Amino acid sequence: MWPVAATVAAVLLAGVAPARGKQLYGTIKLDGETPEHYISKFSINQEGYIKGKLKTENDEPFTTGGLSMFLFNAEDWPEYAKKVTCMDRANLAKYRFQIGRGGEGGQDASADEERRASYQMRTFDGHFEFTRALHVEDGLVWYIVIADCSLEQIYHDVPPIVFDVELMNGESHLPAEEFGLAWVYTALVVILVLAGGYGFTLVQEQKSNLGSLHLIVKLLLLAYALNLVSTSLECTHLWIYAANGKGSWFFNKLGELIQASFCVVVNFVLLCLACGWTLTQEATTASFMEAFRDPAKLFQFVTVGGFQVPAIVGAPSSLVVVLFAGSFMIVEAIDVVTSNKDDDFSKFHAHDSAAGTTLMILNVIFCALFVYSITNTIKVVPPRLKSFCWSLTVAGVLWFLVTPALVVVAPMLGKVWRHRFVTAGSVFMQTSSLLMMCRLFLTSSTEYYKLSSMANMGTMLGLNNGPATRGSGKSID
């Protein structure tokens, strides 16, 4: 499978490539209106450094009051946007490193020295390098800005400056917030591949016994494939980052969108089961949730105004399914675009934007719908299925609420631990839940398999050609 092959290649690349720090490249144009340029955020958990190369586009000397690198800690950074002038922000900075002065290509300066320098014009070389150490005792999370405050004081022109900045967290190239996550994702890929091998034998066994696969199994297999691809893409991105200090923006964002699709599929299956799919033929939920009771019908065609249209857009109750899946995917896409605008890394599972908050609220709403529906279904299913339904209730609540709960708890931890806590917790819980569900619906010895309509399944879409009832309750596909 190509996701696994890509992951293996990325791990090998990271193993043979020399360790490099986070790499930042670009061109900045400072002037009187915008005398500062935000570079990046970076987190450390051991002694690190910032190393940079700056030069003018034509590599010729230029005259100004002086370029400086401002280092803001995480506690002061929220105040940055509230300050009006460059010097106000210079005063807020924990450190001010004057580039091109002193040893190592620069030197630290007080706020007063920075202010005096902004009134003293001098000529700088067109090309210079600098190194500035980052100490754990000074702070763990840093926001880095390059500025020339003299542009606010004296009218003059500074040519475009090309920068090449490397950030190191000790001997590691990954920021502290991503520390160890590459191995977490690697372990998950291995687990998913091994589980896939076992699952393949169960699929073959079910096809042999029933002649085809039930729709619920097809949806879970789709969820498995999406989860494997998503995890492999993120794992590959992290190992590429470890090798070249940049990673793959495309793999990272695509992986997050595929992860969202995986969540939509599992959410859909859980809501369908809660509404009685394969468990009972009796109405157990609100009318607007009716389409979730028999999702196989969504793949059929209905007549609307003399035209044959897919049931998923032709029946009013089916539109709830479209709204359900569409809203989640749209909000997730917005979250991918808007999250971590000032972060040191495009973070998987970092719902730190307004869209991310909306996603958490949607999960809580889906959980409420799930609990409401499954509670009503439990009242009418056969007694031997009630135990299964209660287990499903616990699993469903954990699935819907694990990420919101982790996001709520995360602020209680240190800043460099929060992302790892949310990400590792979410992906492990989601993967574990998925594998448990796959085993439940693929193993013929389970109580669910014996008492639900799955054993009577006849068609590829799960429409029942056999008896309508089993035990003391009715069941449908």
C-alpha positions in Angstrom: 0.0 0.0 0.0 1.4 3.4 -1.0 0.7 5.1 2.4 2.8 2.6 4.2 5.5 2.7 1.5 5.7 6.5 1.7 6.0 6.2 5.5 8.8 3.7 5.3 10.6 5.9 2.8 10.3 9.0 5.0 11.6 7.1 8.1 14.6 5.9 6.1 15.2 9.4 4.7 15.1 10.9 8.2 17.6 8.2 9.4 20.2 8.9 6.7 19.8 12.7 6.3 21.8 15.1 8.5 19.9 16.6 11.3 18.7 20.1 10.4 16.6 22.6 12.2 13.3 24.1 11.2 14.0 25.9 8.0 12.4 29.3 7.1 13.0 31.1 3.9 11.5 34.3 2.5 11.8 37.9 1.5 10.7 40.8 3.7 10.2 44.4 2.8 10.2 46.8 5.8 9.0 50.4 5.6 7.6 53.1 7.8 4.1 51.5 7.8 5.3 48.0 8.4 8.6 48.1 10.2 8.3 44.5 11.6 7.9 41.1 10.0 6.7 38.0 12.0 9.0 35.0 11.3 7.8 32.1 13.4 6.9 30.5 16.7 9.3 27.9 18.0 9.2 25.8 21.2 12.1 24.1 23.0 12.6 21.6 25.8 16.4 21.8 25.7 19.1 24.3 24.8 18.5 25.5 21.3 19.5 28.3 19.0 18.4 30.5 16.1 20.9 30.8 13.2 20.2 33.1 10.3 21.5 34.5 7.0 20.2 37.8 5.8 21.1 39.7 2.6 19.7 42.4 0.4 18.3 41.2 -3.0 21.2 42.9 -4.8 23.7 42.0 -2.1 24.7 45.7 -1.7 25.2 47.7 1.5 22.3 49.8 2.8 21.8 52.5 5.4 19.4 52.3 8.3 19.1 52.6 12.1 19.6 48.8 12.5 17.8 45.5 12.1 16.8 43.6 15.3 15.3 40.3 16.1 12.7 40.5 18.9 12.0 37.5 21.0 8.6 37.3 22.8 7.7 34.7 25.3 4.3 33.0 25.2 2.9 35.0 28.2 3.7 38.4 26.5 2.8 37.5 22.9 -1.0 38.1 23.2 -0.2 41.8 24.0 1.9 42.2 20.8 -1.1 43.0 18.6 -2.4 45.6 21.1 0.8 47.7 20.9 0.8 50.5 18.3 4.4 51.4 17.5 7.5 49.4 16.8 9.2 50.7 20.0 6.1 49.7 22.1 6.6 46.2 20.8 10.4 46.4 21.4 9.7 47.3 25.0 7.4 44.3 25.3 10.0 41.8 23.9 11.8 39.6 26.3 15.0 40.1 24.3 16.1 42.4 21.5 19.0 41.0 19.4 20.6 43.6 17.2 21.7 41.9 14.0 25.1 42.8 12.5 26.5 44.2 15.7 28.9 42.6 18.2 30.1 39.0 18.1 28.2 36.1 16.5 26.7 38.5 14.1 24.7 40.4 16.7 24.2 41.3 20.3 21.4 41.6 22.9 20.3 45.2 23.7 18.1 46.8 26.3 14.9 48.6 25.3 16.7 51.9 25.8 19.6 50.9 23.6 17.1 49.8 20.9 15.4 53.2 21.1 18.7 55.1 20.8 19.8 53.0 17.8 16.6 53.8 16.0 17.8 57.5 15.8 21.3 56.6 14.6 21.8 55.8 11.0 24.6 53.6 9.9 25.7 51.5 6.9 25.2 47.7 7.0 26.8 45.1 4.8 24.6 43.6 2.1 25.1 40.1 3.5 25.6 39.0 7.1 24.9 36.0 9.4 24.0 35.7 13.1 23.5 33.1 15.8 21.5 33.5 19.0 21.2 30.9 21.7 17.8 29.9 23.2 17.9 28.9 26.9 15.3 26.7 28.6 15.5 28.8 31.7 14.5 31.9 29.7 11.4 30.3 28.3 10.0 27.3 26.4 7.9 28.9 23.7 9.2 31.8 21.6 7.7 34.1 19.0 10.3 35.6 16.6 10.0 39.0 14.8 12.5 40.9 12.7 12.1 44.7 12.9 13.7 48.0 12.0 12.2 50.6 14.4 14.3 53.4 12.8 11.8 53.3 9.9 9.2 54.9 12.2 11.6 57.6 13.3 13.5 58.7 10.2 12.2 58.5 6.6 14.5 56.3 4.5 14.3 53.2 2.3 15.4 49.7 3.2 15.8 47.3 0.2 14.0 43.9 0.3 15.9 41.5 2.5 16.1 37.8 1.8 16.3 35.6 5.0 17.2 32.0 5.6 16.6 31.1 9.3 17.3 27.8 11.0 15.7 27.0 14.4 17.1 24.1 16.6 15.7 22.5 19.7 18.9 21.0 21.1 20.1 18.5 18.6 16.5 18.0 17.3 14.9 19.7 14.3 11.4 19.3 15.6 9.9 21.9 18.0 9.2 20.6 21.5 5.4 20.5 20.9 5.9 17.8 18.2 8.6 15.9 20.1 8.0 12.1 19.8 4.8 12.4 17.7 6.6 11.0 14.6 7.1 7.7 16.6 3.5 7.8 17.8 2.2 7.9 14.2 4.7 5.3 13.2 3.4 3.0 15.9 -0.2 3.6 14.8 0.6 2.8 11.2 2.2 -0.5 12.3 -0.8 -1.3 14.5 -3.2 -0.5 11.6 -1.3 -2.6 9.1 -1.2 -5.6 11.5 -4.9 -5.1 12.3 -5.7 -4.9 8.6 -4.1 -8.3 8.0 -6.3 -9.8 10.7 -9.3 -7.9 9.5 -8.8 -9.2 5.9 -9.3 -12.8 7.2 -12.5 -11.8 9.0 -13.8 -10.1 5.8 -13.1 -13.2 3.7 -14.8 -15.3 6.3 -17.9 -13.1 6.3 -18.1 -13.0 2.5 -17.8 -16.8 2.5 -20.7 -17.2 5.1 -23.0 -14.5 3.8 -22.1 -14.2 0.1 -21.4 -10.5 0.3 -20.6 -7.7 2.8 -23.2 -5.8 4.8 -23.3 -2.0 4.3 -22.2 -1.4 7.9 -19.0 -3.5 7.2 -18.3 -1.5 4.0 -18.6 1.8 5.8 -16.2 0.6 8.6 -13.7 -0.7 6.0 -13.9 2.8 4.4 -13.3 4.4 7.8 -10.3 2.0 8.3 -8.8 3.0 4.9 -9.3 6.7 5.5 -7.7 6.4 8.9 -4.7 4.5 7.6 -4.1 7.0 4.7 -4.5 10.0 7.1 -2.2 8.5 9.7 0.4 7.6 7.1 0.3 11.0 5.5 0.9 12.8 8.8 3.6 10.3 9.8 5.3 10.9 6.4 5.1 14.6 6.9 6.7 14.5 10.3 9.6 12.3 9.1 10.2 14.5 6.1 10.2 17.4 8.5 12.8 15.6 10.6 14.9 15.2 7.5 14.7 18.6 5.8 13.3 21.0 8.5 10.3 21.9 6.4 8.1 18.8 6.0 5.2 18.6 3.5 2.4 21.2 3.8 0.4 19.2 1.3 0.7 15.9 3.2 -0.2 17.6 6.4 -3.3 19.4 5.2 -4.5 16.5 3.1 -4.0 14.2 6.0 -6.2 16.4 8.2 -9.0 16.6 5.6 -8.9 12.8 5.2 -9.0 12.4 9.0 -12.1 14.6 9.0 -13.7 12.3 6.4 -12.8 9.3 8.6 -14.6 11.0 11.6 -17.7 11.7 9.5 -18.0 8.1 8.4 -17.7 6.7 12.0 -20.0 9.4 13.3 -22.6 8.4 10.7 -22.3 4.7 11.5 -22.8 5.4 15.3 -25.8 7.6 14.7 -27.4 5.0 12.4 -26.9 2.3 15.0 -28.3 4.5 17.7 -31.4 5.0 15.6 -32.0 1.3 15.4 -30.2 0.3 12.1 -29.9 -3.5 12.1 -31.3 -3.7 15.6 -35.0 -3.0 15.4 -37.8 -2.2 12.9 -39.7 0.0 15.3 -39.4 3.8 15.2 -37.1 4.8 18.0 -36.0 8.4 17.2 -37.2 11.8 16.1 -38.7 12.1 12.5 -35.8 14.4 11.3 -33.4 11.5 12.2 -35.5 8.9 10.2 -32.9 8.7 7.4 -30.3 7.3 9.8 -32.5 4.3 10.6 -31.9 2.7 7.2 -29.0 4.2 5.4 -29.1 1.6 2.7 -32.1 3.5 1.2 -30.0 6.5 0.7 -28.2 4.7 -2.1 -31.5 4.1 -3.9 -33.4 6.4 -6.3 -36.8 8.0 -5.7 -39.2 9.8 -8.0 -39.5 13.5 -7.5 -41.6 15.5 -10.0 -41.4 12.7 -12.5 -37.6 12.5 -12.3 -35.4 9.8 -10.7 -33.1 11.3 -8.2 -30.8 9.8 -5.5 -32.8 9.3 -2.2 -30.2 11.2 -0.3 -31.3 14.5 -2.0 -34.9 13.5 -2.7 -36.3 12.8 0.8 -36.5 15.7 3.3 -35.3 13.5 6.2 -32.3 12.5 4.1 -31.2 16.1 3.8 -30.3 15.9 7.5 -27.6 13.4 6.5 -26.3 15.8 3.9 -26.3 18.7 6.4 -24.7 16.5 9.0 -21.8 15.4 6.8 -21.5 18.6 4.9 -21.3 21.0 7.9 -18.6 18.9 9.6 -16.5 18.8 6.5 -16.9 22.5 5.6 -16.0 23.5 9.2 -13.1 21.1 9.2 -11.8 22.6 6.0 -12.0 26.1 7.4 -10.2 24.9 10.5 -7.4 23.5 8.4 -7.0 26.9 6.7 -7.3 29.1 9.7 -5.6 27.1 12.5 -2.2 28.0 13.8 -1.7 31.2 11.8 1.2 32.1 14.2 2.3 28.6 15.1 5.7 27.0 14.6 4.1 24.0 12.9 1.0 23.1 11.0 -0.5 21.0 13.7 -2.6 18.0 13.3 -5.6 18.0 15.7 -4.9 21.5 16.8 -8.4 23.0 16.9 -7.3 26.5 18.1 -9.4 28.6 15.8 -13.0 29.7 15.8 -13.7 26.8 13.3 -12.0 24.4 15.7 -14.2 25.5 18.5 -17.2 25.0 16.2 -16.0 21.4 15.5 -15.9 20.7 19.2 -19.5 22.0 19.6 -20.6 19.9 16.7 -19.2 16.8 18.4 -21.1 17.6 21.6 -24.3 18.1 19.6 -23.8 14.8 17.8 -23.2 13.1 21.1 -26.5 14.4 22.5 -28.3 13.1 19.4 -26.6 9.8 19.8 -27.5 9.4 23.4 -31.1 10.4 22.8 -31.5 7.9 20.0 -29.7 5.0 21.5 -31.7 5.4 24.8 -34.9 5.0 22.9 -33.6 2.1 20.9 -32.6 0.2 24.0 -36.2 0.2 25.1 -37.4 -1.9 22.1 -34.5 -4.2 21.3 -34.4 -7.9 22.4 -33.1 -8.4 26.0 -29.9 -10.0 24.8 -29.1 -7.0 22.7 -29.5 -4.5 25.5 -26.0 -5.3 26.8 -24.6 -4.6 23.4 -26.5 -1.4 23.2 -25.2 -0.2 26.5 -21.6 -1.0 25.4 -22.3 0.9 22.2 -23.5 3.8 24.3 -20.3 4.0 26.3 -18.1 3.6 23.1 -20.1 6.2 21.3 -20.0 8.8 24.1 -16.2 8.3 24.4 -15.8 8.6 20.6 -17.8 11.9 20.4 -16.4 13.5 23.5 -12.8 12.4 23.7 -11.3 15.2 21.6 -13.5 18.0 23.2 -12.5 16.6 26.7 -8.8 16.6 25.8 -9.0 20.1 24.4 -10.7 21.3 27.6 -8.0 19.6 29.8 -5.0 20.6 27.7 -4.7 24.2 29.0 -4.0 22.8 32.5 -0.7 21.3 31.1 2.5 23.0 30.2 2.5 24.7 26.8 4.9 22.3 25.1 2.7 19.3 26.3 -0.7 20.5 25.2 -0.5 19.6 21.5 1.1 16.2 22.2 -1.6 15.4 24.8 -4.5 16.3 22.5 -3.0 14.7 19.3 -1.7 11.5 20.8 -4.9 11.0 23.0 -7.2 11.7 20.0 -5.6 9.5 17.5 -5.0 6.5 19.8 -8.6 6.6 21.2 -10.1 7.0 17.7 -8.0 4.2 16.2 -8.8 1.9 19.2 -12.5 2.6 18.9 -12.5 1.9 15.2 -10.6 -1.4 15.5 -13.0 -2.5 18.3 -16.0 -1.7 16.1 -14.5 -3.5 13.1 -13.9 -6.6 15.2 -17.4 -6.5 16.7 -19.1 -6.3 13.2 -16.8 -8.7 11.5 -16.7 -11.6 14.1 -19.6 -14.0 13.7 -19.5 -15.2 17.3 -20.6 -11.8 18.8 -24.0 -11.4 20.3 -24.7 -8.5 18.0 -24.0 -10.7 14.9 -26.3 -13.4 16.2 -29.3 -11.2 17.1 -29.1 -8.4 14.5 -30.2 -8.5 10.9 -26.6 -8.9 9.7 -26.9 -12.7 9.5 -30.0 -12.3 7.3 -28.3 -9.9 5.0 -28.9 -10.6 1.3 -27.9 -7.8 -1.0 -24.7 -5.8 -1.4 -26.4 -2.8 0.2 -27.6 -4.7 3.2 -31.3 -5.1 2.2 -32.9 -8.0 4.0 -34.2 -10.9 1.9 -34.7 -13.1 5.0 -37.0 -13.2 7.9 -38.0 -9.8 9.4 -37.6 -10.7 13.0 -35.1 -12.4 15.3 -35.7 -13.2 19.0 -38.3 -11.0 20.6 -37.8 -7.9 18.5 -37.9 -7.0 14.9 -34.7 -6.2 13.0 -33.9 -4.5 9.7 -30.8 -3.8 7.7 
